[in-house]
Amino acid sequence: MQVPYEADDNIPLPSSNDSYSGKLLVRIPKSLHRRLAETSEREGVSLNQYIVSLLSAVA
């Protein structure tokens, strides 16, 4: 099996643009996902908004 580099596939260079999309994909354990979802529901906010508030508190 060849990797893309060995197969002469076009591999894009990393972006040097300093803009941020505001999008972040993070894989977390199912147990943590459950705890966050349950807590956000108790707080009456979306899971996304709850995680943003937690991250804002530590950043």
N, C-alpha and C positions, 0 to 999 in steps of 0.2 A: 504494500500500500504506500503510495506516495503522498507526502504532505504537500500543500499548495505551493510552497516555495520550490520544491523539487520538480513539480509538474509545470513550472513556469506560469502559474496562474497569476493574474493581476492582484496584488495585495496592496490595498490603499495604505498610505502613510498615516500615522496618528494625526489627528486634527490639532492644529496649533492655535485655533480660534479660542480666545479667552471667554467666550460667552458660555453661559450655563443654561441648560434646558429646564431645570427645576424638576427633572424626572430622575428617579433613582430606583433601580430594581435590586432588591435585597432578598436573599433566601434566608429564612429563619426556621428554627424548629417548630413543628406543629404545636407543641405545648406552649411555646411563647406566643404564637399567633392566636391561640385560643385565649390565653390570659389577656392579651391586648384587646382582642375583640370583645370579650366579656366586660372588661373595664370600660371600654369606650361606650358600650351600650348602657352601662349603669350611669355614666357621665352624661349621656344623651347627646353624644357627638359621633361623627363618623370615625371609623377606624383611622382613616388617613389624617383627619384633623387631630385626633388624639396623639398619633405618632409624631406629627409635626410639633405639637406643643411639648412633648417630651424631649425631642431633639433640640428645640429652641431653648429649653431650660438648661441644657448642659453645654450648649455651644457658646 
